[in-house]
Amino acid sequence: MHPTTHAAARPDHPAIVMAGSGKTVSFGELDAAANRVAQLFRSRGLAAESGVVGLWLENRPEYLEIAWGNQRAGTTLVPISTHLTPDEVAYILEDSGATLLISSAQFAPRLEELARLAPDVAQLVFEGAPDAAEALAAMPAEPIADQSVGLAMLYSSGTTGRPKGIKPATPPDPDHMAVSPLIMLAAAAFGWPTDGSVVYLSPGPLYHAAPFRWSMTAQSLGGTVVVMEKFHPEAALAAIETYRVTDSQWVPTHFIRMLKLPEEARTRYDLSTHKRAIHAAAPCPVSVKHAMIDWWGPIILEYYAGSEGNGMTFANSQMWLDHPGSVGKPIRGIPHVCDGDGNEVPVGEEGVIFFEVEDQFEYHNDPVKTAEATHPNGWTTLGDIGKLDEDGFLYLTDRRSNMIISGGVNIYPQEIENLLITHPAVADAAVIGAPDPDMGERVVAVVQPADLAAAGEALKADLLDYLGSKLARLKLPREIEFRAELPREANGKLYKRKLKDEFRERAAEEA
């Protein structure tokens, strides 16, 4: 169960289809392209176990070709968010130890700045210079002599706002052809067939953990991955009909936007081939999920997990209908809900969610954060707050780290606050996630100006310009509100709960 085996058995079967253009890459073509990628890595001195490559690329066929080339070269691939600034990308490249970055001309202005910030990292650029396509075309399509399983290191923001790499676990089998645990999980828990009949729609960016990993899983099973260049709600429905999609994966924001389509658009497309619709990344509002099950039927499957891979829960539609609002029962790891002192709390009470698994994750170059996420018993947490019910179903109720999830993307407010407070016109600042009917949450900055008389639209514009030069657009506040004073406790700790409760009450009154 590897693309190489499918290339030998069904070389003309589509491995990748781009939803918008219809461009198709067969398994035979994917296998040859992956071999060229591995050959390129070796020609660049990227050895197994030590070579690290950054991938800053939009959704396109080459993304998965490079991923599979890395998988058989024994190197480490670092997918990078397309929303990040050159400064943020430079940090990831330095922290990961990458010596090569593959990108495209779409990032041309930022690549120029990045070259100044990270001069020791070579660049290959599709439709640019040096041209990545030309470099790959010059490579032989035969396998490298020393194939071994490669890994991916995904980055998530830390408590300081700087991205932190999740160190990939050592593979149980060094043979690149070995079946991964995720493949077995997909085939079993999610009911994916292993006969190559899966047609998997990936509407999200491939740099995210779920689209990246599940796309490769579908191809490992011999299935076709239909990649949307960019998500559009009606285009997603059209893709299901056009390509006879059997499986898909979403975040709640996708559901919300599709539900908001006119009735004519929602009923225009034949979705009869659609058998399994997986969602994760953020809690889904109960009303939204009810509406999706009513529309698509009991094909909605939910899981809760993180890039850290320390645990996983699962719920099919009926399980969720019996336990609305839950994220399912554990299928990997044993959950423990603990209070602030690390003691387990009774069933039904809220606390920090830990998972007990045999293999523990660690954050790359960050033993402090690794320790903060580890319970004295060796259990680990993603920092989420939740509870278990009497049937063992897990519910998420809060985030210990005050993380904001907007459109399925994790945003940590500390980074934004640290920048705001350095502005000369700002005395104090708090950044929170406020309820948003479309994105789930929106970023809100509550600012105490150094001079309250300066509060107004001009200062808002100045602050956004200031942040915009240093932050990815998705992190920018969608709303800035000025206050004479922020709610701080006597010890100086910012009491964000008061602000969050205030904005939730407003949202409830406006609903």
MONOR-V228489 format. One record per residue. N is the residue number from 1. RES is the residue in one letter. PHI is phi as a letter, one per 30 degrees, with the letter a starting at -180 (NA if undefined). Layout:
n=N res=RES phi=PHI
n=N res=RES phi=PHI
This chain:
n=1 res=M phi=NA
n=2 res=H phi=a
n=3 res=P phi=e
n=4 res=T phi=d
n=5 res=T phi=d
n=6 res=H phi=d
n=7 res=A phi=d
n=8 res=A phi=d
n=9 res=A phi=d
n=10 res=R phi=b
n=11 res=P phi=d
n=12 res=D phi=c
n=13 res=H phi=d
n=14 res=P phi=d
n=15 res=A phi=c
n=16 res=I phi=b
n=17 res=V phi=b
n=18 res=M phi=d
n=19 res=A phi=d
n=20 res=G phi=d
n=21 res=S phi=d
n=22 res=G phi=i
n=23 res=K phi=e
n=24 res=T phi=b
n=25 res=V phi=c
n=26 res=S phi=d
n=27 res=F phi=d
n=28 res=G phi=d
n=29 res=E phi=d
n=30 res=L phi=d
n=31 res=D phi=d
n=32 res=A phi=d
n=33 res=A phi=d
n=34 res=A phi=d
n=35 res=N phi=d
n=36 res=R phi=d
n=37 res=V phi=d
n=38 res=A phi=d
n=39 res=Q phi=d
n=40 res=L phi=d
n=41 res=F phi=e
n=42 res=R phi=d
n=43 res=S phi=d
n=44 res=R phi=c
n=45 res=G phi=i
n=46 res=L phi=d
n=47 res=A phi=c
n=48 res=A phi=d
n=49 res=E phi=i
n=50 res=S phi=b
n=51 res=G phi=d
n=52 res=V phi=b
n=53 res=V phi=b
n=54 res=G phi=d
n=55 res=L phi=b
n=56 res=W phi=c
n=57 res=L phi=b
n=58 res=E phi=d
n=59 res=N phi=d
n=60 res=R phi=a
n=61 res=P phi=e
n=62 res=E phi=d
n=63 res=Y phi=e
n=64 res=L phi=d
n=65 res=E phi=d
n=66 res=I phi=d
n=67 res=A phi=e
n=68 res=W phi=d
n=69 res=G phi=d
n=70 res=N phi=d
n=71 res=Q phi=d
n=72 res=R phi=c
n=73 res=A phi=c
n=74 res=G phi=i
n=75 res=T phi=c
n=76 res=T phi=c
n=77 res=L phi=c
n=78 res=V phi=c
n=79 res=P phi=d
n=80 res=I phi=b
n=81 res=S phi=e
n=82 res=T phi=d
n=83 res=H phi=d
n=84 res=L phi=d
n=85 res=T phi=d
n=86 res=P phi=e
n=87 res=D phi=d
n=88 res=E phi=d
n=89 res=V phi=d
n=90 res=A phi=e
n=91 res=Y phi=d
n=92 res=I phi=d
n=93 res=L phi=d
n=94 res=E phi=d
n=95 res=D phi=d
n=96 res=S phi=d
n=97 res=G phi=i
n=98 res=A phi=d
n=99 res=T phi=c
n=100 res=L phi=b
n=101 res=L phi=b
n=102 res=I phi=c
n=103 res=S phi=b
n=104 res=S phi=b
n=105 res=A phi=d
n=106 res=Q phi=e
n=107 res=F phi=c
n=108 res=A phi=e
n=109 res=P phi=d
n=110 res=R phi=d
n=111 res=L phi=d
n=112 res=E phi=d
n=113 res=E phi=d
n=114 res=L phi=d
n=115 res=A phi=d
n=116 res=R phi=d
n=117 res=L phi=d
n=118 res=A phi=b
n=119 res=P phi=d
n=120 res=D phi=d
n=121 res=V phi=c
n=122 res=A phi=d
n=123 res=Q phi=c
n=124 res=L phi=b
n=125 res=V phi=b
n=126 res=F phi=d
n=127 res=E phi=i
n=128 res=G phi=b
n=129 res=A phi=b
n=130 res=P phi=d
n=131 res=D phi=d
n=132 res=A phi=d
n=133 res=A phi=d
n=134 res=E phi=d
n=135 res=A phi=d
n=136 res=L phi=d
n=137 res=A phi=d
n=138 res=A phi=d
n=139 res=M phi=d
n=140 res=P phi=d
n=141 res=A phi=c
n=142 res=E phi=d
n=143 res=P phi=d
n=144 res=I phi=d
n=145 res=A phi=d
n=146 res=D phi=c
n=147 res=Q phi=d
n=148 res=S phi=a
n=149 res=V phi=d
n=150 res=G phi=c
n=151 res=L phi=b
n=152 res=A phi=b
n=153 res=M phi=c
n=154 res=L phi=c
n=155 res=Y phi=c
n=156 res=S phi=b
n=157 res=S phi=d
n=158 res=G phi=c
n=159 res=T phi=d
n=160 res=T phi=d
n=161 res=G phi=j
n=162 res=R phi=d
n=163 res=P phi=d
n=164 res=K phi=b
n=165 res=G phi=d
n=166 res=I phi=c
n=167 res=K phi=d
n=168 res=P phi=d
n=169 res=A phi=d
n=170 res=T phi=d
n=171 res=P phi=d
n=172 res=P phi=d
n=173 res=D phi=b
n=174 res=P phi=d
n=175 res=D phi=d
n=176 res=H phi=d
n=177 res=M phi=d
n=178 res=A phi=d
n=179 res=V phi=d
n=180 res=S phi=d
n=181 res=P phi=e
n=182 res=L phi=d
n=183 res=I phi=d
n=184 res=M phi=d
n=185 res=L phi=d
n=186 res=A phi=d
n=187 res=A phi=d
n=188 res=A phi=d
n=189 res=A phi=d
n=190 res=F phi=c
n=191 res=G phi=i
n=192 res=W phi=d
n=193 res=P phi=d
n=194 res=T phi=c
n=195 res=D phi=c
n=196 res=G phi=i
n=197 res=S phi=c
n=198 res=V phi=d
n=199 res=V phi=b
n=200 res=Y phi=c
n=201 res=L phi=c
n=202 res=S phi=c
n=203 res=P phi=d
n=204 res=G phi=c
n=205 res=P phi=d
n=206 res=L phi=d
n=207 res=Y phi=d
n=208 res=H phi=d
n=209 res=A phi=e
n=210 res=A phi=d
n=211 res=P phi=e
n=212 res=F phi=d
n=213 res=R phi=d
n=214 res=W phi=d
n=215 res=S phi=d
n=216 res=M phi=d
n=217 res=T phi=d
n=218 res=A phi=e
n=219 res=Q phi=d
n=220 res=S phi=d
n=221 res=L phi=d
n=222 res=G phi=i
n=223 res=G phi=d
n=224 res=T phi=c
n=225 res=V phi=c
n=226 res=V phi=c
n=227 res=V phi=c
n=228 res=M phi=d
n=229 res=E phi=e
n=230 res=K phi=b
n=231 res=F phi=d
n=232 res=H phi=b
n=233 res=P phi=e
n=234 res=E phi=d
n=235 res=A phi=d
n=236 res=A phi=d
n=237 res=L phi=d
n=238 res=A phi=d
n=239 res=A phi=d
n=240 res=I phi=e
n=241 res=E phi=d
n=242 res=T phi=d
n=243 res=Y phi=c
n=244 res=R phi=h
n=245 res=V phi=d
n=246 res=T phi=c
n=247 res=D phi=b
n=248 res=S phi=a
n=249 res=Q phi=b
n=250 res=W phi=b
n=251 res=V phi=c
n=252 res=P phi=e
n=253 res=T phi=d
n=254 res=H phi=e
n=255 res=F phi=e
n=256 res=I phi=e
n=257 res=R phi=d
n=258 res=M phi=d
n=259 res=L phi=d
n=260 res=K phi=d
n=261 res=L phi=d
n=262 res=P phi=e
n=263 res=E phi=e
n=264 res=E phi=e
n=265 res=A phi=d
n=266 res=R phi=d
n=267 res=T phi=c
n=268 res=R phi=d
n=269 res=Y phi=c
n=270 res=D phi=d
n=271 res=L phi=c
n=272 res=S phi=d
n=273 res=T phi=d
n=274 res=H phi=d
n=275 res=K phi=c
n=276 res=R phi=b
n=277 res=A phi=b
n=278 res=I phi=c
n=279 res=H phi=b
n=280 res=A phi=a
n=281 res=A phi=i
n=282 res=A phi=a
n=283 res=P phi=d
n=284 res=C phi=c
n=285 res=P phi=e
n=286 res=V phi=e
n=287 res=S phi=d
n=288 res=V phi=d
n=289 res=K phi=d
n=290 res=H phi=e
n=291 res=A phi=d
n=292 res=M phi=d
n=293 res=I phi=d
n=294 res=D phi=d
n=295 res=W phi=d
n=296 res=W phi=c
n=297 res=G phi=i
n=298 res=P phi=d
n=299 res=I phi=c
n=300 res=I phi=d
n=301 res=L phi=c
n=302 res=E phi=b
n=303 res=Y phi=b
n=304 res=Y phi=b
n=305 res=A phi=a
n=306 res=G phi=b
n=307 res=S phi=e
n=308 res=E phi=d
n=309 res=G phi=i
n=310 res=N phi=c
n=311 res=G phi=l
n=312 res=M phi=a
n=313 res=T phi=c
n=314 res=F phi=b
n=315 res=A phi=b
n=316 res=N phi=d
n=317 res=S phi=d
n=318 res=Q phi=d
n=319 res=M phi=e
n=320 res=W phi=d
n=321 res=L phi=d
n=322 res=D phi=d
n=323 res=H phi=b
n=324 res=P phi=e
n=325 res=G phi=j
n=326 res=S phi=d
n=327 res=V phi=c
n=328 res=G phi=j
n=329 res=K phi=c
n=330 res=P phi=d
n=331 res=I phi=b
n=332 res=R phi=b
n=333 res=G phi=i
n=334 res=I phi=c
n=335 res=P phi=d
n=336 res=H phi=b
n=337 res=V phi=c
n=338 res=C phi=b
n=339 res=D phi=d
n=340 res=G phi=d
n=341 res=D phi=c
n=342 res=G phi=i
n=343 res=N phi=d
n=344 res=E phi=d
n=345 res=V phi=c
n=346 res=P phi=d
n=347 res=V phi=e
n=348 res=G phi=j
n=349 res=E phi=c
n=350 res=E phi=d
n=351 res=G phi=a
n=352 res=V phi=d
n=353 res=I phi=d
n=354 res=F phi=c
n=355 res=F phi=b
n=356 res=E phi=c
n=357 res=V phi=b
n=358 res=E phi=d
n=359 res=D phi=c
n=360 res=Q phi=c
n=361 res=F phi=d
n=362 res=E phi=b
n=363 res=Y phi=d
n=364 res=H phi=d
n=365 res=N phi=h
n=366 res=D phi=b
n=367 res=P phi=d
n=368 res=V phi=d
n=369 res=K phi=d
n=370 res=T phi=d
n=371 res=A phi=d
n=372 res=E phi=d
n=373 res=A phi=c
n=374 res=T phi=c
n=375 res=H phi=d
n=376 res=P phi=e
n=377 res=N phi=d
n=378 res=G phi=j
n=379 res=W phi=d
n=380 res=T phi=b
n=381 res=T phi=b
n=382 res=L phi=c
n=383 res=G phi=j
n=384 res=D phi=d
n=385 res=I phi=c
n=386 res=G phi=a
n=387 res=K phi=a
n=388 res=L phi=c
n=389 res=D phi=c
n=390 res=E phi=d
n=391 res=D phi=c
n=392 res=G phi=i
n=393 res=F phi=d
n=394 res=L phi=c
n=395 res=Y phi=b
n=396 res=L phi=c
n=397 res=T phi=b
n=398 res=D phi=a
n=399 res=R phi=b
n=400 res=R phi=e
n=401 res=S phi=d
n=402 res=N phi=i
n=403 res=M phi=d
n=404 res=I phi=c
n=405 res=I phi=c
n=406 res=S phi=c
n=407 res=G phi=i
n=408 res=G phi=i
n=409 res=V phi=c
n=410 res=N phi=d
n=411 res=I phi=b
n=412 res=Y phi=c
n=413 res=P phi=d
n=414 res=Q phi=e
n=415 res=E phi=d
n=416 res=I phi=d
n=417 res=E phi=d
n=418 res=N phi=d
n=419 res=L phi=d
n=420 res=L phi=e
n=421 res=I phi=d
n=422 res=T phi=d
n=423 res=H phi=d
n=424 res=P phi=d
n=425 res=A phi=c
n=426 res=V phi=c
n=427 res=A phi=c
n=428 res=D phi=a
n=429 res=A phi=a
n=430 res=A phi=b
n=431 res=V phi=b
n=432 res=I phi=b
n=433 res=G phi=c
n=434 res=A phi=c
n=435 res=P phi=e
n=436 res=D phi=b
n=437 res=P phi=d
n=438 res=D phi=c
n=439 res=M phi=c
n=440 res=G phi=i
n=441 res=E phi=b
n=442 res=R phi=b
n=443 res=V phi=d
n=444 res=V phi=b
n=445 res=A phi=c
n=446 res=V phi=c
n=447 res=V phi=c
n=448 res=Q phi=c
n=449 res=P phi=d
n=450 res=A phi=d
n=451 res=D phi=b
n=452 res=L phi=e
n=453 res=A phi=d
n=454 res=A phi=d
n=455 res=A phi=d
n=456 res=G phi=l
n=457 res=E phi=d
n=458 res=A phi=d
n=459 res=L phi=d
n=460 res=K phi=e
n=461 res=A phi=d
n=462 res=D phi=d
n=463 res=L phi=d
n=464 res=L phi=d
n=465 res=D phi=d
n=466 res=Y phi=d
n=467 res=L phi=d
n=468 res=G phi=d
n=469 res=S phi=d
n=470 res=K phi=b
n=471 res=L phi=b
n=472 res=A phi=d
n=473 res=R phi=e
n=474 res=L phi=d
n=475 res=K phi=d
n=476 res=L phi=d
n=477 res=P phi=e
n=478 res=R phi=d
n=479 res=E phi=a
n=480 res=I phi=b
n=481 res=E phi=b
n=482 res=F phi=c
n=483 res=R phi=b
n=484 res=A phi=d
n=485 res=E phi=a
n=486 res=L phi=c
n=487 res=P phi=d
n=488 res=R phi=c
n=489 res=E phi=d
n=490 res=A phi=d
n=491 res=N phi=d
n=492 res=G phi=j
n=493 res=K phi=d
n=494 res=L phi=d
n=495 res=Y phi=c
n=496 res=K phi=d
n=497 res=R phi=e
n=498 res=K phi=d
n=499 res=L phi=d
n=500 res=K phi=d
n=501 res=D phi=d
n=502 res=E phi=d
n=503 res=F phi=d
n=504 res=R phi=d
n=505 res=E phi=d
n=506 res=R phi=d
n=507 res=A phi=d
n=508 res=A phi=d
n=509 res=E phi=d
n=510 res=E phi=d
n=511 res=A phi=d
